[in-house]
Amino acid sequence: MAWRPARAWTSQRPVAGYRHFELITQGGRGPLRWVELAAVLAPSHRERVLWSELKVQPAGAAAGSPFLR
């Protein structure tokens, strides 16, 4: 089965001044799995975050999942 994280992410606190991000790419395996997110308002600003650091809402929650950095 393929690993498919959410395409839209919202941070509960601003990350470098941005709260809304979109998925750019993903990679890694096991505990080293990561996602690269770009700020919606400034696509050149990117954050690479380990999957284990993301706080993901359960399925059925509001659109976009919060993450903390």
TORDO-266678 format. One record per atom (N, C-alpha, C): residue in three letters; x, y, z; atom name. Coordinates in Angstrom, 2 decimals, m for minus. Atoms other than C-alpha are relative to their C-alpha. Example, Ala and Ser with C-alpha at 12.3 -4.5 7.8 and 13.67 -1.06 7.14 Angstrom:
# TORDO-266678
+------+---------+---------+---------+------+
! rest !       X !       Y !       Z ! atom !
+------+---------+---------+---------+------+
!  ala !    0.89 !   m1.19 !    0.00 !    N !
!  ala !   12.30 !   m4.50 !    7.80 !   CA !
!  ala !    0.90 !    1.20 !    0.00 !    C !
!  ser !   m0.82 !   m1.19 !   m0.06 !    N !
!  ser !   13.67 !   m1.06 !    7.14 !   CA !
!  ser !   m0.77 !    1.09 !    0.73 !    C !
+------+---------+---------+---------+------+
END
This chain:
# TORDO-266678
+------+---------+---------+---------+------+
! rest !       X !       Y !       Z ! atom !
+------+---------+---------+---------+------+
!  met !    0.84 !   m1.17 !    0.00 !    N !
!  met !    0.00 !    0.00 !    0.00 !   CA !
!  met !    0.89 !    1.25 !    0.00 !    C !
!  ala !   m0.76 !   m1.25 !    0.10 !    N !
!  ala !    1.29 !    3.47 !   m0.91 !   CA !
!  ala !   m0.29 !    0.90 !    1.19 !    C !
!  trp !    0.12 !   m0.95 !   m1.10 !    N !
!  trp !    1.86 !    6.09 !    1.76 !   CA !
!  trp !   m0.43 !    1.33 !   m0.58 !    C !
!  arg !    0.55 !   m1.23 !    0.54 !    N !
!  arg !   m0.30 !    9.16 !    1.04 !   CA !
!  arg !   m0.40 !    0.95 !    1.12 !    C !
!  pro !    0.38 !   m0.99 !   m1.02 !    N !
!  pro !   m0.19 !   12.02 !    3.56 !   CA !
!  pro !   m0.96 !    1.04 !   m0.58 !    C !
!  ala !    0.93 !   m1.06 !    0.42 !    N !
!  ala !   m2.72 !   14.88 !    3.43 !   CA !
!  ala !    0.74 !    1.03 !   m0.84 !    C !
!  arg !   m0.63 !   m1.01 !    0.87 !    N !
!  arg !   m2.06 !   17.52 !    0.77 !   CA !
!  arg !    0.00 !    1.40 !    0.63 !    C !
!  ala !    0.10 !   m1.31 !   m0.64 !    N !
!  ala !   m3.07 !   20.51 !    2.97 !   CA !
!  ala !    0.27 !   m0.14 !    1.49 !    C !
!  trp !   m0.38 !    0.03 !   m1.42 !    N !
!  trp !   m1.61 !   21.26 !    6.41 !   CA !
!  trp !   m0.15 !    1.39 !    0.58 !    C !
!  thr !    0.12 !   m1.26 !   m0.72 !    N !
!  thr !   m2.32 !   23.99 !    8.96 !   CA !
!  thr !    0.73 !   m0.14 !    1.32 !    C !
!  ser !   m0.73 !    0.01 !   m1.26 !    N !
!  ser !    0.00 !   24.80 !   11.82 !   CA !
!  ser !   m0.81 !    0.73 !    1.07 !    C !
!  gln !    0.70 !   m0.67 !   m1.09 !    N !
!  gln !   m1.50 !   25.68 !   15.19 !   CA !
!  gln !    0.71 !    1.29 !    0.39 !    C !
!  arg !   m0.80 !   m1.20 !   m0.24 !    N !
!  arg !    1.31 !   28.21 !   15.61 !   CA !
!  arg !    0.73 !    0.36 !   m1.29 !    C !
!  pro !   m0.73 !   m0.37 !    1.22 !    N !
!  pro !    3.00 !   30.22 !   12.84 !   CA !
!  pro !    1.39 !   m0.63 !   m0.05 !    C !
!  val !   m1.34 !    0.53 !    0.27 !    N !
!  val !    6.10 !   28.61 !   11.35 !   CA !
!  val !    0.64 !    0.97 !   m0.97 !    C !
!  ala !   m0.64 !   m1.05 !    0.80 !    N !
!  ala !    8.37 !   31.39 !   10.05 !   CA !
!  ala !   m1.04 !    0.99 !   m0.52 !    C !
!  gly !    1.03 !   m0.96 !    0.37 !    N !
!  gly !    5.24 !   33.57 !    9.94 !   CA !
!  gly !   m1.14 !   m0.57 !   m0.83 !    C !
!  tyr !    1.03 !    0.62 !    0.83 !    N !
!  tyr !    3.10 !   31.10 !    7.96 !   CA !
!  tyr !   m0.73 !   m1.10 !    0.78 !    C !
!  arg !    0.79 !    1.04 !   m0.65 !    N !
!  arg !    0.30 !   28.78 !    9.10 !   CA !
!  arg !   m0.54 !   m1.03 !   m0.97 !    C !
!  his !    0.61 !    0.89 !    0.99 !    N !
!  his !   m1.00 !   27.22 !    5.87 !   CA !
!  his !    1.05 !   m0.51 !   m0.98 !    C !
!  phe !   m1.02 !    0.65 !    0.82 !    N !
!  phe !    1.10 !   24.75 !    3.92 !   CA !
!  phe !   m0.64 !   m1.04 !   m0.90 !    C !
!  glu !    0.43 !    1.08 !    0.89 !    N !
!  glu !    0.73 !   22.33 !    1.02 !   CA !
!  glu !    1.14 !   m0.98 !   m0.18 !    C !
!  leu !   m0.98 !    1.06 !    0.19 !    N !
!  leu !    2.50 !   19.04 !    0.45 !   CA !
!  leu !    0.70 !    0.18 !   m1.33 !    C !
!  ile !   m0.79 !   m0.08 !    1.23 !    N !
!  ile !    5.32 !   19.24 !   m2.09 !   CA !
!  ile !    0.51 !   m1.39 !   m0.36 !    C !
!  thr !   m0.52 !    1.34 !    0.24 !    N !
!  thr !    6.99 !   15.85 !   m1.74 !   CA !
!  thr !    0.11 !   m0.73 !    1.33 !    C !
!  gln !   m0.13 !    0.84 !   m1.18 !    N !
!  gln !    7.55 !   13.01 !    0.68 !   CA !
!  gln !    1.08 !   m1.03 !   m0.25 !    C !
!  gly !   m1.03 !    1.01 !    0.19 !    N !
!  gly !   10.19 !   10.41 !    1.31 !   CA !
!  gly !    0.38 !   m0.67 !    1.30 !    C !
!  gly !   m0.49 !    0.70 !   m1.16 !    N !
!  gly !   12.09 !    8.22 !    3.70 !   CA !
!  gly !   m0.77 !   m1.30 !    0.25 !    C !
!  arg !    0.63 !    1.26 !   m0.39 !    N !
!  arg !   11.19 !    4.92 !    5.33 !   CA !
!  arg !   m0.01 !   m0.10 !    1.51 !    C !
!  gly !    0.08 !    0.25 !   m1.44 !    N !
!  gly !   10.10 !    3.88 !    8.79 !   CA !
!  gly !    0.07 !    1.28 !    0.81 !    C !
!  pro !   m0.07 !   m1.18 !   m0.86 !    N !
!  pro !   11.08 !    6.37 !   11.51 !   CA !
!  pro !    0.65 !    1.22 !   m0.66 !    C !
!  leu !   m0.63 !   m1.12 !    0.70 !    N !
!  leu !   12.97 !    8.53 !    8.98 !   CA !
!  leu !   m0.90 !    0.57 !   m1.11 !    C !
!  arg !    0.96 !   m0.50 !    0.98 !    N !
!  arg !    9.84 !    9.23 !    6.90 !   CA !
!  arg !   m0.20 !    1.50 !    0.21 !    C !
!  trp !    0.14 !   m1.45 !   m0.09 !    N !
!  trp !    9.42 !   12.96 !    6.11 !   CA !
!  trp !   m0.94 !    0.51 !   m1.08 !    C !
!  val !    0.77 !   m0.71 !    1.02 !    N !
!  val !    7.26 !   15.42 !    4.20 !   CA !
!  val !    0.63 !    1.38 !   m0.19 !    C !
!  glu !   m0.46 !   m1.36 !    0.27 !    N !
!  glu !    8.27 !   18.67 !    2.53 !   CA !
!  glu !   m1.23 !    0.83 !   m0.30 !    C !
!  leu !    1.16 !   m0.87 !    0.10 !    N !
!  leu !    5.70 !   21.43 !    2.90 !   CA !
!  leu !    0.42 !    1.39 !   m0.44 !    C !
!  ala !   m0.26 !   m1.37 !    0.45 !    N !
!  ala !    5.56 !   24.82 !    1.17 !   CA !
!  ala !   m1.10 !    0.90 !    0.53 !    C !
!  ala !    0.99 !   m0.98 !   m0.47 !    N !
!  ala !    3.85 !   27.89 !    2.62 !   CA !
!  ala !   m0.89 !    0.41 !   m1.17 !    C !
!  val !    0.94 !   m0.35 !    1.07 !    N !
!  val !    0.72 !   28.71 !    0.59 !   CA !
!  val !    0.27 !    1.42 !   m0.51 !    C !
!  leu !   m0.21 !   m1.39 !    0.40 !    N !
!  leu !    1.48 !   32.46 !    0.58 !   CA !
!  leu !    1.39 !    0.28 !   m0.56 !    C !
!  ala !   m1.37 !   m0.17 !    0.49 !    N !
!  ala !    5.18 !   32.00 !   m0.23 !   CA !
!  ala !    0.56 !   m1.38 !   m0.34 !    C !
!  pro !   m0.40 !    1.36 !    0.36 !    N !
!  pro !    5.79 !   28.72 !   m2.10 !   CA !
!  pro !    1.51 !   m0.25 !    0.05 !    C !
!  ser !   m1.45 !    0.21 !   m0.08 !    N !
!  ser !    9.55 !   29.30 !   m2.03 !   CA !
!  ser !    0.44 !   m0.33 !    1.44 !    C !
!  his !   m0.32 !    0.36 !   m1.39 !    N !
!  his !    9.45 !   28.90 !    1.78 !   CA !
!  his !   m0.45 !   m1.44 !    0.24 !    C !
!  arg !    0.31 !    1.42 !   m0.19 !    N !
!  arg !    9.67 !   25.17 !    2.47 !   CA !
!  arg !    0.52 !   m0.49 !    1.33 !    C !
!  glu !   m0.37 !    0.64 !   m1.26 !    N !
!  glu !    9.84 !   23.09 !    5.62 !   CA !
!  glu !    0.02 !   m1.51 !   m0.23 !    C !
!  arg !   m0.05 !    1.47 !    0.04 !    N !
!  arg !   11.01 !   19.46 !    5.71 !   CA !
!  arg !   m0.17 !   m0.47 !    1.43 !    C !
!  val !    0.39 !    0.40 !   m1.35 !    N !
!  val !    9.40 !   17.78 !    8.71 !   CA !
!  val !   m0.08 !   m1.53 !    0.06 !    C !
!  leu !    0.13 !    1.44 !   m0.20 !    N !
!  leu !    9.76 !   14.24 !   10.03 !   CA !
!  leu !   m1.46 !   m0.33 !    0.28 !    C !
!  trp !    1.38 !    0.42 !   m0.20 !    N !
!  trp !    6.44 !   12.41 !    9.94 !   CA !
!  trp !   m0.29 !   m0.17 !    1.48 !    C !
!  ser !    0.20 !    0.24 !   m1.43 !    N !
!  ser !    6.92 !   11.49 !   13.60 !   CA !
!  ser !   m0.18 !    1.30 !    0.79 !    C !
!  glu !    0.15 !   m1.30 !   m0.67 !    N !
!  glu !    7.00 !   15.23 !   14.50 !   CA !
!  glu !   m1.36 !    0.63 !   m0.26 !    C !
!  leu !    1.29 !   m0.58 !    0.33 !    N !
!  leu !    3.62 !   15.94 !   12.92 !   CA !
!  leu !   m1.08 !   m0.52 !    0.92 !    C !
!  lys !    1.16 !    0.38 !   m0.80 !    N !
!  lys !    0.48 !   15.93 !   15.02 !   CA !
!  lys !   m1.17 !   m0.06 !   m0.98 !    C !
!  val !    1.02 !    0.20 !    1.03 !    N !
!  val !   m2.17 !   14.48 !   12.72 !   CA !
!  val !   m1.36 !   m0.21 !    0.64 !    C !
!  gln !    1.38 !    0.17 !   m0.48 !    N !
!  gln !   m5.93 !   14.81 !   13.33 !   CA !
!  gln !   m0.55 !   m1.32 !   m0.52 !    C !
!  pro !    0.62 !    1.23 !    0.49 !    N !
!  pro !   m8.01 !   11.63 !   13.05 !   CA !
!  pro !   m0.85 !    0.25 !   m1.24 !    C !
!  ala !    0.82 !   m0.11 !    1.21 !    N !
!  ala !   m9.93 !   10.94 !    9.84 !   CA !
!  ala !   m1.36 !    0.57 !    0.35 !    C !
!  gly !    1.32 !   m0.60 !   m0.24 !    N !
!  gly !  m13.16 !   12.90 !    9.54 !   CA !
!  gly !    0.08 !    1.36 !    0.67 !    C !
!  ala !   m0.15 !   m1.31 !   m0.64 !    N !
!  ala !  m11.73 !   16.00 !   11.23 !   CA !
!  ala !   m0.07 !    1.09 !   m1.08 !    C !
!  ala !    0.08 !   m1.11 !    0.92 !    N !
!  ala !  m11.82 !   19.44 !    9.63 !   CA !
!  ala !    1.13 !   m0.08 !   m1.03 !    C !
!  ala !   m0.99 !    0.03 !    1.07 !    N !
!  ala !   m9.94 !   19.93 !    6.36 !   CA !
!  ala !    1.33 !    0.56 !    0.47 !    C !
!  gly !   m1.34 !   m0.40 !   m0.42 !    N !
!  gly !   m6.21 !   20.28 !    6.83 !   CA !
!  gly !    0.31 !   m0.53 !    1.38 !    C !
!  ser !   m0.39 !    0.56 !   m1.29 !    N !
!  ser !   m4.31 !   18.75 !    9.70 !   CA !
!  ser !    1.03 !    0.91 !    0.65 !    C !
!  pro !   m0.96 !   m0.89 !   m0.65 !    N !
!  pro !   m2.41 !   20.75 !   12.31 !   CA !
!  pro !    1.35 !   m0.67 !    0.17 !    C !
!  phe !   m1.31 !    0.53 !   m0.36 !    N !
!  phe !    1.29 !   20.33 !   12.80 !   CA !
!  phe !    0.71 !    1.05 !    0.84 !    C !
!  leu !   m0.78 !   m0.89 !   m0.85 !    N !
!  leu !    3.68 !   21.83 !   15.30 !   CA !
!  leu !    1.46 !   m0.16 !   m0.34 !    C !
!  arg !   m1.44 !    0.05 !    0.27 !    N !
!  arg !    7.33 !   22.67 !   14.80 !   CA !
!  arg !    0.71 !    0.44 !    1.24 !    C !
+------+---------+---------+---------+------+
END
